Amino acid sequence: MLRVVRFLRLLRSWRALYTTVATFVRSLPQMQNLALLLLLVTVVFALLGMELFGGAFDAERGYSHDPADGLQPVPRLHFDRFVPALISTLVIISGVWADSFKALAPLCGDGLTAS
């Protein structure tokens, strides 16, 4: 609590910091609109990924959602279910797409693996 009071006292004495914080607080409603738009785009691409890539990690290829089957576990980033598809889409949007590619590359054959 004391740190918050120190920050508020600093805001009163430092005009440039006060202006920056006030501008940030005033822009929060517009940032909510942008976040809602990003969520909508992410959901659309997660559903598209489920349609295109869903079922790639199935029992025929040696993967299972249930670890008791004796097959390999499905990777964390997959498009078989909605929540993992949404997380996979957020990871890909953030720029860390190589991790999801590494999990999918053995399923695609020699065309996608590095030589």
N, C-alpha and C positions, 0 to 999 in steps of 0.2 A: 504494500500500500504506500509505503514511504517513497518508493521509486516512482510511482505514478504522480505523487505530489511534486516531486522534484522535476519531473518532465513537464508538468503543467506550469510550474514556476519558470522553467526555462522558456516555455512558449511565450509567456508574458514579456520576458525581457528580450527575446530574440525575435524581431519582427519578420525576418525572412523565413524563419522556420514556422512561425505562426501562419504566414501566408501560404506556405507549401502544405501544411496540414489542413488548413481550411479548404484549400482547393481540392485536396484529395477527398475530404469528407463530402464536399458538394458534388463530386463526380461519382460517388457510389451508386446512385440510381441508374446512371448510364452504364456503369460496369455490370450491374445486375442484368441489364438487357443483353449485354454482350455475352455474359456467362450463360444466360438462358439460350441464346442462339448457338453458342458452342456446344451446349448439352444436346440441343436438338440435332445438330449436325453429327455429333458423336453417336447418338442413338440411331440415326439413319444409316450411318456407315457400319455400325455394329450389326444391324439387321441385314444389310447388304452382305457383310462378311459371313454371317450365318447362312445366308442363302448360297453364297458361292463356295465357301470353304468348310461348311458344317459337315461333320461326318468323316473328315479326313483321318481322324485318329480312331478307327474302329477296330473291332476284334479280328477282322481279316488281315489287318496290317500289324497286329500284335499289340494293340493298345486297349486299355480298359479303364473305365472310371472307378471300378471297384478293385482295390489292390489285392483282394483275396482270390482273384481269378488266376493268378500266376502270370499275368501278362504285364507288359511295361505300363507304368502309370501314364495317363494323358498329361502332356506338358501344361504348365500353369497358364500359358497363353494359347488359347484355342477358341474356336468359334462354334463349339457344339451346343453350348447353352448361352443364355442371354447375358448374365452377369460376367462370366469370363470373356465373352465377346466384347462387352463394353469396356472392361479393363484392358483387353488387348488393343482395342481401338484407341484408348487414351494413351497407352504406351507407344503405339505407332505414331500418334499425333505429336507426342513429346520428342520424337526423334530417335528413340531407342528401338528402331525396327529390326536391327540385326539379331537380337535375341529371339524374336519370334521367327525370323527367317531360318536361324540355325535349327530350330526344332522341326520345321516343316521341310527343310531341304532333303533329308534322307527319304522322305515319302515321294518326292517328285522325280527321283531317278538321277541319272548322270547329267541331265541337262542343266541343273541348277547348282550342282556341287562344284566347288573350286578344284581346279586341277593342279 
